[in-house]
């Protein structure tokens, strides 16, 4: 979408697609923009150069000016703008665009989302709350696997690596926190991601050293990100996301009290029952029906 005509035709196409596919619980409300790639491949857009490529900071997929124009057009068409931003430059350009749009509509449009948000400049953390931007993390990635230790940290250096997946700092800033899986890239099981968010350790590690331990969050925070945060991110918070009179009875029953489990055992809990609008759509054979 490098020209005005490209952007306009795409919005016409998306509007028609939204009208054609909206029914029941299928409500396509967002349009996703890929601002950059990933750090490991050197395609994430950074504020400072990669340590292994002198002067190279990665590339933005859209210039700031074209991004700002596209955000305005999508917002005006009633679309929530959902941005893939991994590098700190991509995050900043996205926030700048949302700040510009907020000045135009006084925050009256759909709440925008920035997803993945791996590498931050700390100065940009408070901007999520200030601008009403949903911060969508994939917590399952927030531990020192070989991607982080062998591919990511060497390209950033130790100083910048301390600002990867700062979930606790973003939560403490007052930002609207959402959490997701980015399936099929990684597991859909939210209990696994919750465990990593709380421990900053691999799922099989109960005794190791937490990666960036100050960025661990408590269980209540990450459950909220997966429930109310997800509902806010999808514009369904008036219908679901909390167990509230008048909202849909969308809930699960798990095999254990998650708050009573040791943090490294959260992912061992099993879903026994899933209700959607109060109707059982999944029931584990271990769950004895109430008579």
C-alpha positions in Angstrom: 0.0 0.0 0.0 2.6 2.5 -1.2 0.2 5.0 -2.9 -3.0 6.8 -1.9 -4.9 4.8 -4.5 -3.6 1.6 -3.0 -4.7 2.6 0.5 -8.1 3.7 -0.7 -8.8 0.5 -2.7 -7.7 -1.7 0.2 -10.0 0.1 2.6 -12.9 -0.3 0.2 -12.0 -4.0 0.0 -11.8 -4.4 3.7 -15.1 -2.6 4.3 -16.9 -4.9 1.8 -15.3 -7.9 3.5 -16.4 -6.7 6.9 -20.0 -6.3 5.7 -19.9 -9.8 4.1 -18.5 -11.7 7.0 -20.0 -10.1 10.1 -22.5 -12.4 11.7 -23.1 -13.6 15.2 -19.8 -13.8 17.1 -17.8 -13.3 13.9 -17.2 -9.5 14.0 -14.1 -8.4 12.1 -13.3 -5.1 13.7 -9.6 -4.6 13.1 -7.1 -4.1 10.2 -3.6 -5.2 10.8 -0.5 -3.3 9.7 3.0 -4.9 9.7 5.4 -2.1 10.6 8.5 -4.3 10.7 9.8 -7.9 10.9 11.8 -9.6 13.6 15.1 -9.0 15.4 16.5 -12.4 14.7 16.3 -11.9 11.0 17.5 -8.3 11.2 14.2 -7.1 9.8 12.9 -5.4 13.0 13.1 -1.6 12.8 15.4 -0.3 15.6 16.3 3.1 16.9 20.0 2.3 17.1 21.9 0.0 14.8 22.2 -3.8 15.2 25.5 -4.7 16.9 26.5 -7.0 14.0 25.8 -4.6 11.2 27.3 -1.2 11.5 24.9 1.6 10.8 22.0 -0.8 10.0 18.8 -0.2 11.9 16.4 -2.4 9.9 13.5 -1.1 7.8 10.0 0.1 8.3 7.5 -1.5 6.0 5.7 1.9 5.8 7.2 5.4 6.1 5.8 7.3 9.1 3.9 9.6 6.7 2.2 6.7 4.9 1.5 5.0 8.2 -0.1 8.1 9.6 -2.3 8.5 6.6 -3.4 4.9 6.6 -4.2 5.1 10.4 -6.4 8.1 9.7 -8.3 6.4 6.9 -8.8 3.1 8.7 -9.9 4.9 11.9 -12.3 7.1 9.8 -13.8 3.9 8.3 -14.4 2.5 11.8 -11.6 0.0 11.8 -9.5 -0.7 14.9 -5.9 -0.4 13.9 -3.8 -3.4 14.9 -0.1 -3.0 14.4 2.7 -5.6 14.4 5.7 -3.8 15.9 8.7 -5.7 17.2 11.6 -3.1 17.2 11.7 0.0 19.3 11.6 2.3 16.2 8.5 0.5 14.9 6.8 0.8 18.3 7.7 4.6 18.4 6.4 5.3 14.9 3.2 3.4 15.6 2.7 5.4 18.8 3.5 8.7 17.0 0.8 7.8 14.4 -1.8 7.1 17.1 -0.9 10.3 18.9 -1.5 12.2 15.7 -4.8 10.5 15.1 -5.9 11.1 18.8 -5.3 14.8 18.2 -7.7 14.7 15.3 -10.5 12.7 16.9 -9.9 13.3 20.6 -9.6 9.6 21.2 -13.1 9.0 19.8 -12.2 6.2 17.4 -11.7 2.5 18.1 -8.9 1.7 20.6 -5.7 0.8 18.6 -3.5 -2.2 19.4 0.2 -2.7 19.1 1.1 -6.4 19.2 4.3 -8.3 20.0 6.1 -5.2 21.3 9.4 -7.0 22.0 12.0 -4.2 22.3 11.1 -0.9 23.9 12.8 2.4 24.4 11.7 3.0 28.1 10.6 6.5 27.2 7.7 5.0 25.2 6.3 2.8 27.9 4.1 5.5 29.5 2.7 6.5 26.1 0.4 3.4 25.8 -1.7 4.5 28.8 -1.5 8.2 27.8 -2.8 7.4 24.3 -5.3 4.7 25.1 -3.3 2.1 23.1 -3.8 -1.6 24.0 -0.4 -3.3 24.6 -0.7 -6.9 23.4 2.1 -9.2 24.5 2.7 -12.9 23.7 4.0 -13.9 27.2 5.0 -17.4 26.1 8.0 -15.8 24.4 9.3 -14.0 27.5 12.0 -16.3 28.7 15.6 -17.1 27.7 15.2 -19.7 25.1 17.8 -20.2 22.4 16.2 -17.6 20.1 16.8 -15.0 22.8 20.3 -16.1 23.9 21.7 -17.2 20.6 19.9 -15.0 18.0 18.4 -11.9 19.7 20.6 -10.7 22.5 23.8 -10.9 20.4 22.2 -8.5 17.9 21.2 -6.0 20.5 23.8 -6.1 23.2 23.3 -6.3 27.0 22.0 -2.8 27.5 19.1 -2.9 25.0 18.4 -6.5 25.8 17.2 -5.5 29.3 14.2 -3.8 27.6 12.7 -6.8 25.9 9.1 -7.8 26.8 8.8 -5.4 29.7 5.4 -6.7 30.7 5.6 -5.6 34.4 6.7 -2.1 33.5 4.0 -1.7 30.9 1.4 -3.1 33.4 2.5 -0.8 36.1 2.3 2.2 33.8 -1.5 1.8 33.7 -1.6 0.6 30.1 -4.4 -1.6 28.9 -2.7 -5.0 28.8 -3.8 -7.8 26.5 -2.2 -11.2 26.0 -2.4 -13.6 23.1 -0.7 -16.6 21.5 0.1 -15.5 18.0 -0.9 -19.0 17.0 0.2 -20.9 14.9 3.7 -19.5 15.6 3.4 -20.7 19.2 1.1 -22.6 21.6 -2.6 -21.6 21.9 -2.7 -22.7 25.5 -3.0 -19.6 27.7 -2.1 -21.5 30.8 1.4 -22.1 29.4 1.9 -18.4 28.6 0.5 -17.4 32.0 3.1 -19.6 33.7 5.9 -18.0 31.7 4.6 -14.5 32.5 4.7 -15.2 36.2 8.1 -17.1 36.2 10.1 -15.8 33.1 11.3 -19.4 32.9 10.8 -22.2 30.4 7.8 -24.4 31.1 10.1 -27.3 32.1 12.3 -25.2 34.4 11.3 -24.8 38.1 14.7 -24.0 39.6 16.6 -21.9 37.1 17.3 -18.1 37.0 14.4 -16.0 35.7 15.1 -14.0 32.6 14.7 -10.3 33.4 13.1 -11.2 36.8 11.8 -7.6 37.4 9.5 -8.1 34.5 7.6 -11.0 36.1 3.9 -10.2 36.8 1.5 -11.6 39.3 -1.1 -14.2 38.3 -4.0 -11.8 38.7 -2.4 -9.3 36.2 -1.9 -11.9 33.5 -5.3 -13.5 34.0 -6.8 -10.0 33.5 -4.8 -9.5 30.3 -6.2 -12.8 29.0 -9.8 -12.0 29.9 -10.8 -8.4 30.2 -7.7 -7.3 28.2 -8.6 -9.6 25.4 -12.2 -8.3 25.5 -11.1 -4.7 25.3 -8.7 -5.5 22.5 -11.6 -7.0 20.5 -14.1 -4.3 21.4 -16.2 -6.9 23.3 -15.7 -5.7 26.9 -19.3 -4.6 27.2 -20.3 -8.2 26.5 -17.6 -10.4 28.0 -14.2 -10.4 29.7 -15.6 -10.4 33.3 -18.1 -12.4 35.2 -20.7 -9.6 35.5 -24.4 -9.6 35.6 -25.7 -8.8 32.1 -22.6 -10.1 30.3 -22.3 -13.4 28.4 -21.5 -16.4 30.5 -18.2 -17.1 28.7 -16.0 -19.0 31.2 -13.9 -22.0 31.9 -13.6 -24.4 34.8 -10.1 -25.6 35.5 -8.9 -28.6 37.5 -6.9 -26.6 40.1 -7.0 -23.3 41.9 -4.4 -21.5 39.9 -3.6 -19.2 42.8 -2.8 -22.2 45.1 -0.5 -23.9 42.6 3.3 -23.4 42.6 4.0 -20.9 39.8 5.9 -23.5 37.8 2.9 -25.8 37.8 0.3 -23.4 36.4 0.4 -25.0 32.9 -0.3 -28.4 34.5 -3.9 -27.3 35.2 -6.5 -28.7 32.8 -9.6 -27.1 31.4 -12.6 -29.3 32.5 -15.4 -27.2 31.1 -15.8 -24.4 28.6 -19.0 -22.3 28.5 -19.9 -20.0 25.6 -23.0 -17.8 26.3 -23.7 -20.2 29.1 -23.7 -23.3 26.8 -21.2 -26.1 27.3 -19.0 -26.3 24.2 -16.4 -28.5 25.8 -16.6 -31.0 28.8 -13.7 -33.1 30.0 -14.6 -36.7 30.7 -13.2 -36.3 34.2 -15.9 -33.7 35.1 -18.9 -35.4 36.7 -22.2 -33.8 35.7 -24.2 -32.1 38.4 -27.5 -34.0 39.0 
